Amino acid sequence: MPFSPARTNSEAPWDLFDSVAYHNHNYSSLRSDDRQILAAVRDHFLAALASTDPASLRGIDVGAGTNLYPSLAMLPWCREITLFERSERNVAWLRNEVVRYGDNWDEFWAVLCEREETYPEVADPRARLAGVADVRQGDLFDGLPGTGYDLGTMFFVAESLTTAHEEFETAVDVFGRALGPGAPFAVAFMENSLGYEVGELSFPACRIDSTDVVASLAGYAAPGLRVERIEVPGEPLLREGYTGMLLALGRRGGERTTD
Ligand SMILES: C[S@@+](CC[C@H](N)C(=O)[O-])C[C@H]1O[C@@H](n2cnc3c(N)ncnc32)[C@H](O)[C@@H]1O
């Protein structure tokens, strides 16, 4: 049975998060569910940013963990990408990884390049990411390092950092408020997860479904928010108990501004 004792965010052992175990378990190769998510995020960003100059935006990935694919999805349009993360170990892992990311990410990049627009124009994505990535350590409940981000992602974080529904809502709220008006975003969630193991340790999750996702985003998403459901594939489960993945694609309400 999936089990996580009731724990608020501050009670979980984030600094002991086994980055290598998590990365190997989730991202050593491209799963079919991540492929579907990546393709949908790619299409959303291509449509939303069709007339945006390359390397002109400030992006943020909140709770980056050991996952580079949200940053890769934002890469062509960004002059700076903040990878914000609480865990000391994940921060160290990210700082090392962005210098020259591992070969496993090439198949993720290839999915982005399946559409022959914008992504293939980035000649050397490794060098580009190394140049734009800014890994920052912090606790999102204390606020993010900036405001008015032009583009944002938060993958498997808001529902996977606590068992408390109020903290799930606050995490989405912190993310939403950090985006500038009109900023495209992609937020991914585990549906009905009750917790997960990383290495020898267990981490909390909050049981949510698409109704919770829509409700949490309603305060700041512009009309047109979409929530897609990705079925659990016929591959080894990522964690016990979850019933699928949810992907919210939208834009922050209000007019887009340029700086
Ligand atoms: C399930 S992992 C998801 C990691 C990554 N985004 C992914 O897609 O695989 C949850 C992440 O949230 C981070 N996290 C937990 N609490 C946080 C907080 N208060 N502020 C920022 N990050 C936090 C954890 O360290 C961990 O990297």
The ligand as an SDF file (V2000), in Angstrom:
LIG
                    3D

 27 29  0  0  0  0  0  0  0  0999 V2000
    8.5290   14.7810   -6.8200 C   0  0  0  0  0  0  0  0  0  0  0  0
    9.8870   15.8830   -6.9250 S   0  0  0  0  0  0  0  0  0  0  0  0
    9.6590   16.5960   -8.5750 C   0  0  0  0  0  0  0  0  0  0  0  0
   10.9770   17.0000   -9.1820 C   0  0  0  0  0  0  0  0  0  0  0  0
   10.9320   17.4250  -10.6490 C   0  0  0  0  0  0  0  0  0  0  0  0
   10.2090   18.6610  -10.8420 N   0  0  0  0  0  0  0  0  0  0  0  0
   10.3620   16.3610  -11.5510 C   0  0  0  0  0  0  0  0  0  0  0  0
    9.6030   16.7280  -12.4710 O   0  0  0  0  0  0  0  0  0  0  0  0
   10.6900   15.2020  -11.4300 O   0  0  0  0  0  0  0  0  0  0  0  0
    9.4060   17.2370   -5.8850 C   0  0  0  0  0  0  0  0  0  0  0  0
   10.4690   18.3050   -5.8350 C   0  0  0  0  0  0  0  0  0  0  0  0
    9.9960   19.4210   -5.0720 O   0  0  0  0  0  0  0  0  0  0  0  0
   11.0760   19.9310   -4.3030 C   0  0  0  0  0  0  0  0  0  0  0  0
   10.5360   20.6830   -3.1760 N   0  0  0  0  0  0  0  0  0  0  0  0
    9.9200   20.1850   -2.0900 C   0  0  0  0  0  0  0  0  0  0  0  0
    9.5410   21.1750   -1.2720 N   0  0  0  0  0  0  0  0  0  0  0  0
    9.9340   22.3350   -1.8400 C   0  0  0  0  0  0  0  0  0  0  0  0
    9.8470   23.6980   -1.4500 C   0  0  0  0  0  0  0  0  0  0  0  0
    9.2700   24.0420   -0.3150 N   0  0  0  0  0  0  0  0  0  0  0  0
   10.3690   24.6310   -2.2730 N   0  0  0  0  0  0  0  0  0  0  0  0
   10.9600   24.2630   -3.4450 C   0  0  0  0  0  0  0  0  0  0  0  0
   11.0810   22.9830   -3.8610 N   0  0  0  0  0  0  0  0  0  0  0  0
   10.5690   22.0230   -3.0700 C   0  0  0  0  0  0  0  0  0  0  0  0
   11.7960   18.6670   -3.8910 C   0  0  0  0  0  0  0  0  0  0  0  0
   13.0910   18.8900   -3.4040 O   0  0  0  0  0  0  0  0  0  0  0  0
   11.7640   17.8560   -5.1720 C   0  0  0  0  0  0  0  0  0  0  0  0
   12.8390   18.1520   -6.0140 O   0  0  0  0  0  0  0  0  0  0  0  0
  1  2  1  0
  2  3  1  0
  2 10  1  0
  3  4  1  0
  4  5  1  0
  5  6  1  0
  5  7  1  0
  7  8  2  0
  7  9  1  0
 10 11  1  0
 11 12  1  0
 11 26  1  0
 12 13  1  0
 13 14  1  0
 13 24  1  0
 14 15  1  0
 14 23  1  0
 15 16  2  0
 16 17  1  0
 17 18  1  0
 17 23  2  0
 18 19  1  0
 18 20  2  0
 20 21  1  0
 21 22  2  0
 22 23  1  0
 24 25  1  0
 24 26  1  0
 26 27  1  0
M  CHG  2   2   1   9  -1
M  END
$$$$
